[in-house]
Amino acid sequence: MAGYEYVSPEQLAGFDKYKYSAVDTNPLSLYVMHPFWNTIVKVFPTWLAPNLITFSGFLLVVFNFLLMAYFDPDFYASAPGHKHVPDWVWIVVGILNFIAYTLDGVDGKQARRTNSSTPLGELFDHGLDSWSCVYFVVTVYSIFGRGPSGVSVFVLYLLLWVVLFSFILSHWEKYNTGILFLPWGYDISQVTISFVYIVTAIVGVEAWYEPFLFNFLYRDLFTAMIIGKAAEQPFSDLSLLIEETKLGLTRNGRKEYWPVIYRRKYCK
Protein backbone atom coordinates (compact mmCIF):
# COMPACT_ATOMS: atom_id res chain seq x y z
CA MET A 1 0.00 0.00 0.00
CA ALA A 2 2.99 2.32 0.45
CA GLY A 3 3.36 2.87 -3.30
CA TYR A 4 -0.35 3.23 -4.02
CA GLU A 5 -1.45 6.57 -5.48
CA TYR A 6 -4.77 7.56 -3.95
CA VAL A 7 -5.00 10.69 -6.10
CA SER A 8 -3.87 10.56 -9.71
CA PRO A 9 -1.83 13.37 -11.35
CA GLU A 10 -4.88 14.26 -13.46
CA GLN A 11 -7.01 14.63 -10.34
CA LEU A 12 -4.33 16.72 -8.65
CA ALA A 13 -4.26 19.03 -11.66
CA GLY A 14 -8.02 19.48 -11.33
CA PHE A 15 -7.56 20.85 -7.81
CA ASP A 16 -6.30 24.13 -9.28
CA LYS A 17 -9.62 24.71 -11.05
CA TYR A 18 -11.86 23.50 -8.24
CA LYS A 19 -14.11 25.86 -6.27
CA TYR A 20 -16.35 24.81 -3.40
CA SER A 21 -20.04 25.41 -4.01
CA ALA A 22 -22.87 24.21 -1.78
CA VAL A 23 -26.58 24.88 -1.29
CA ASP A 24 -28.09 24.67 2.20
CA THR A 25 -31.80 25.49 2.60
CA ASN A 26 -32.43 23.81 5.95
CA PRO A 27 -34.05 26.34 8.36
CA LEU A 28 -32.40 24.65 11.36
CA SER A 29 -29.02 25.04 9.73
CA LEU A 30 -29.56 28.58 8.40
CA TYR A 31 -31.20 30.20 11.41
CA VAL A 32 -29.86 28.21 14.36
CA MET A 33 -26.69 26.25 13.68
CA HIS A 34 -24.82 28.64 11.37
CA PRO A 35 -25.25 31.62 13.74
CA PHE A 36 -24.10 29.34 16.57
CA TRP A 37 -21.07 28.15 14.57
CA ASN A 38 -20.21 31.73 13.57
CA THR A 39 -19.97 32.54 17.27
CA ILE A 40 -17.99 29.42 18.17
CA VAL A 41 -15.40 29.86 15.40
CA LYS A 42 -14.38 33.25 16.85
CA VAL A 43 -13.13 31.43 19.96
CA PHE A 44 -10.57 29.46 17.96
CA PRO A 45 -7.14 31.06 17.43
CA THR A 46 -6.28 31.86 13.83
CA TRP A 47 -3.25 29.56 13.95
CA LEU A 48 -5.48 26.51 14.52
CA ALA A 49 -5.55 24.49 11.31
CA PRO A 50 -9.03 23.67 9.93
CA ASN A 51 -7.94 20.10 9.21
CA LEU A 52 -7.06 19.68 12.88
CA ILE A 53 -10.60 20.74 13.80
CA THR A 54 -11.96 18.26 11.27
CA PHE A 55 -9.81 15.43 12.59
CA SER A 56 -10.63 16.25 16.23
CA GLY A 57 -14.35 15.99 15.51
CA PHE A 58 -13.81 12.67 13.77
CA LEU A 59 -11.82 11.34 16.73
CA LEU A 60 -14.75 12.18 19.03
CA VAL A 61 -17.05 10.16 16.78
CA VAL A 62 -14.63 7.23 16.89
CA PHE A 63 -14.29 7.56 20.67
CA ASN A 64 -18.08 7.37 21.05
CA PHE A 65 -18.10 4.22 18.93
CA LEU A 66 -15.33 2.60 20.98
CA LEU A 67 -16.98 3.62 24.27
CA MET A 68 -20.27 2.00 23.24
CA ALA A 69 -18.40 -1.03 21.91
CA TYR A 70 -16.89 -1.49 25.36
CA PHE A 71 -20.20 -1.27 27.25
CA ASP A 72 -22.31 -2.91 24.55
CA PRO A 73 -20.09 -5.25 22.49
CA ASP A 74 -22.89 -7.53 21.27
CA PHE A 75 -25.71 -4.94 21.07
CA TYR A 76 -27.73 -6.69 23.77
CA ALA A 77 -27.17 -4.20 26.59
CA SER A 78 -30.47 -2.40 25.91
CA ALA A 79 -32.50 -5.61 25.80
CA PRO A 80 -34.76 -6.58 28.74
CA GLY A 81 -33.00 -8.75 31.32
CA HIS A 82 -29.49 -7.61 30.36
CA LYS A 83 -27.07 -5.30 32.14
CA HIS A 84 -27.72 -1.84 30.74
CA VAL A 85 -25.21 0.80 29.74
CA PRO A 86 -24.56 3.21 32.67
CA ASP A 87 -26.47 6.47 32.46
CA TRP A 88 -23.33 8.59 32.52
CA VAL A 89 -22.17 6.93 29.29
CA TRP A 90 -25.25 8.18 27.42
CA ILE A 91 -24.61 11.71 28.70
CA VAL A 92 -20.96 11.62 27.61
CA VAL A 93 -21.84 10.21 24.19
CA GLY A 94 -24.59 12.80 23.71
CA ILE A 95 -22.34 15.72 24.59
CA LEU A 96 -19.42 14.46 22.49
CA ASN A 97 -21.70 13.77 19.55
CA PHE A 98 -22.91 17.38 19.59
CA ILE A 99 -19.34 18.68 19.95
CA ALA A 100 -18.24 16.55 16.99
CA TYR A 101 -21.18 17.88 14.97
CA THR A 102 -20.21 21.44 15.94
CA LEU A 103 -16.59 20.92 14.91
CA ASP A 104 -17.78 19.54 11.58
CA GLY A 105 -19.73 22.74 11.04
CA VAL A 106 -16.94 25.04 12.21
CA ASP A 107 -13.96 23.65 10.28
CA GLY A 108 -15.01 25.18 6.97
CA LYS A 109 -15.66 28.55 8.61
CA GLN A 110 -12.21 28.43 10.17
CA ALA A 111 -10.72 27.70 6.76
CA ARG A 112 -12.42 30.72 5.19
CA ARG A 113 -11.64 32.85 8.24
CA THR A 114 -7.92 32.10 7.95
CA ASN A 115 -7.94 32.08 4.13
CA SER A 116 -6.69 28.48 4.13
CA SER A 117 -9.54 26.79 2.28
CA THR A 118 -8.27 24.19 -0.20
CA PRO A 119 -9.77 21.36 -2.28
CA LEU A 120 -7.56 18.93 -0.37
CA GLY A 121 -9.08 20.13 2.90
CA GLU A 122 -12.57 19.42 1.58
CA LEU A 123 -11.44 16.00 0.39
CA PHE A 124 -10.08 15.30 3.86
CA ASP A 125 -13.29 16.55 5.51
CA HIS A 126 -15.68 14.54 3.34
CA GLY A 127 -13.41 11.51 3.41
CA LEU A 128 -13.71 11.39 7.20
CA ASP A 129 -17.46 12.03 6.91
CA SER A 130 -17.76 8.88 4.82
CA TRP A 131 -16.31 6.89 7.72
CA SER A 132 -18.48 8.71 10.23
CA CYS A 133 -21.58 7.46 8.42
CA VAL A 134 -20.82 4.02 9.84
CA TYR A 135 -19.88 5.14 13.35
CA PHE A 136 -22.94 7.37 13.79
CA VAL A 137 -25.43 4.66 12.86
CA VAL A 138 -23.76 1.84 14.80
CA THR A 139 -23.38 3.96 17.95
CA VAL A 140 -27.00 5.08 18.06
CA TYR A 141 -28.03 1.48 17.34
CA SER A 142 -27.02 0.60 20.90
CA ILE A 143 -30.01 2.55 22.21
CA PHE A 144 -32.33 -0.14 20.82
CA GLY A 145 -30.02 -3.11 20.36
CA ARG A 146 -30.99 -6.62 19.35
CA GLY A 147 -33.64 -7.43 21.94
CA PRO A 148 -37.34 -8.12 21.29
CA SER A 149 -37.99 -4.37 21.06
CA GLY A 150 -34.80 -3.75 19.11
CA VAL A 151 -33.54 -3.99 15.54
CA SER A 152 -31.96 -7.05 13.97
CA VAL A 153 -28.32 -6.96 12.92
CA PHE A 154 -29.35 -7.68 9.33
CA VAL A 155 -31.55 -4.58 9.32
CA LEU A 156 -28.63 -2.60 10.74
CA TYR A 157 -26.46 -3.89 7.89
CA LEU A 158 -29.03 -2.76 5.34
CA LEU A 159 -29.32 0.64 7.01
CA LEU A 160 -25.57 1.12 6.80
CA TRP A 161 -25.67 0.46 3.07
CA VAL A 162 -28.57 2.88 2.62
CA VAL A 163 -26.67 5.66 4.41
CA LEU A 164 -23.42 5.00 2.55
CA PHE A 165 -25.21 4.85 -0.80
CA SER A 166 -26.88 8.19 -0.05
CA PHE A 167 -23.51 9.74 0.83
CA ILE A 168 -21.93 8.45 -2.37
CA LEU A 169 -24.87 9.56 -4.49
CA SER A 170 -24.85 13.10 -3.10
CA HIS A 171 -21.17 13.46 -4.01
CA TRP A 172 -21.75 11.89 -7.42
CA GLU A 173 -24.35 14.62 -7.92
CA LYS A 174 -21.78 17.21 -6.93
CA TYR A 175 -19.22 15.69 -9.29
CA ASN A 176 -21.63 16.13 -12.20
CA THR A 177 -23.13 19.51 -11.25
CA GLY A 178 -20.36 21.23 -9.33
CA ILE A 179 -22.78 21.92 -6.45
CA LEU A 180 -23.21 20.01 -3.21
CA PHE A 181 -26.87 20.04 -2.21
CA LEU A 182 -26.80 19.66 1.57
CA PRO A 183 -29.68 17.47 2.78
CA TRP A 184 -31.94 18.63 5.61
CA GLY A 185 -31.68 15.26 7.31
CA TYR A 186 -28.08 15.63 8.45
CA ASP A 187 -28.51 18.61 10.78
CA ILE A 188 -31.86 17.40 12.07
CA SER A 189 -30.53 13.89 12.73
CA GLN A 190 -27.40 15.11 14.55
CA VAL A 191 -29.35 17.37 16.90
CA THR A 192 -31.97 14.67 17.44
CA ILE A 193 -29.40 11.95 18.13
CA SER A 194 -27.59 14.11 20.70
CA PHE A 195 -30.93 14.87 22.37
CA VAL A 196 -32.00 11.20 22.39
CA TYR A 197 -28.74 10.18 24.09
CA ILE A 198 -29.38 12.63 26.93
CA VAL A 199 -33.03 11.58 27.21
CA THR A 200 -31.96 7.92 27.38
CA ALA A 201 -29.75 8.74 30.37
CA ILE A 202 -32.76 10.33 32.12
CA VAL A 203 -35.58 7.89 31.33
CA GLY A 204 -33.55 4.71 30.72
CA VAL A 205 -33.63 2.37 27.73
CA GLU A 206 -36.81 0.82 29.13
CA ALA A 207 -38.71 3.86 27.86
CA TRP A 208 -38.06 2.74 24.29
CA TYR A 209 -39.66 -0.68 24.84
CA GLU A 210 -43.23 0.56 24.60
CA PRO A 211 -44.90 1.63 21.34
CA PHE A 212 -45.27 5.37 20.97
CA LEU A 213 -48.16 5.21 18.48
CA PHE A 214 -50.50 2.23 18.12
CA ASN A 215 -48.15 -0.73 17.44
CA PHE A 216 -45.41 1.47 16.00
CA LEU A 217 -42.31 0.96 18.16
CA TYR A 218 -39.48 3.40 18.69
CA ARG A 219 -37.21 0.99 16.84
CA ASP A 220 -39.44 1.48 13.79
CA LEU A 221 -39.08 5.24 14.19
CA PHE A 222 -35.30 4.80 14.32
CA THR A 223 -35.36 2.78 11.10
CA ALA A 224 -37.71 5.23 9.39
CA MET A 225 -35.52 8.21 10.34
CA ILE A 226 -32.38 6.58 8.95
CA ILE A 227 -34.10 5.63 5.69
CA GLY A 228 -35.80 9.01 5.43
CA LYS A 229 -32.52 10.85 5.98
CA ALA A 230 -30.78 8.74 3.36
CA ALA A 231 -33.63 8.80 0.84
CA GLU A 232 -33.99 12.57 1.03
CA GLN A 233 -30.83 13.36 -0.94
CA PRO A 234 -31.28 11.08 -3.97
CA PHE A 235 -34.77 12.43 -4.68
CA SER A 236 -34.46 16.04 -3.49
CA ASP A 237 -32.61 17.35 -6.54
CA LEU A 238 -32.73 14.42 -8.96
CA SER A 239 -35.36 15.97 -11.21
CA LEU A 240 -33.45 19.26 -11.20
CA LEU A 241 -30.24 17.41 -12.01
CA ILE A 242 -31.76 15.58 -14.98
CA GLU A 243 -33.59 18.63 -16.34
CA GLU A 244 -30.72 21.08 -16.10
CA THR A 245 -28.09 18.60 -17.25
CA LYS A 246 -30.05 18.06 -20.46
CA LEU A 247 -30.32 21.81 -20.97
CA GLY A 248 -26.66 22.29 -20.19
CA LEU A 249 -25.61 19.75 -22.80
CA THR A 250 -27.43 21.73 -25.50
CA ARG A 251 -25.58 24.93 -24.65
CA ASN A 252 -22.01 25.48 -23.55
CA GLY A 253 -21.58 22.27 -21.57
CA ARG A 254 -22.52 21.42 -18.01
CA LYS A 255 -19.52 22.93 -16.28
CA GLU A 256 -20.16 26.37 -17.79
CA TYR A 257 -23.93 26.27 -17.58
CA TRP A 258 -24.40 25.04 -14.02
CA PRO A 259 -23.03 28.17 -12.32
CA VAL A 260 -25.68 30.17 -14.19
CA ILE A 261 -28.35 27.79 -12.85
CA TYR A 262 -26.90 28.08 -9.36
CA ARG A 263 -26.99 31.88 -9.38
CA ARG A 264 -30.47 32.04 -10.86
CA LYS A 265 -32.08 29.45 -8.61
CA TYR A 266 -30.28 29.82 -5.27
CA CYS A 267 -28.62 33.24 -5.09
CA LYS A 268 -31.49 35.67 -5.59
ABEGO torsion letter per residue (X at the ends): XAABBABBAAAAAAAAABBBBBBBABAAAAAAAAAAAAAAAAABBAABBAAAAAAAAAAAAAAAAAAAAAABAAGAAABBGBBBBBAAAAAAAAAAAAAAAAAAAAAAAAAAAAGABBAAAAAAAAAAAAAAAAAAAAAAAAAAEABAABBBAAAAAAAAAAAAAAAAAAAAAAAAAGBBBBBAAAAAAAAAAAAAAAAAAAAEAAAAABBABEABBAAAAAAAAAAAAAAAAAAAAAAAAAAAAAAAAABAEAAAAAAAAAAAAAAX
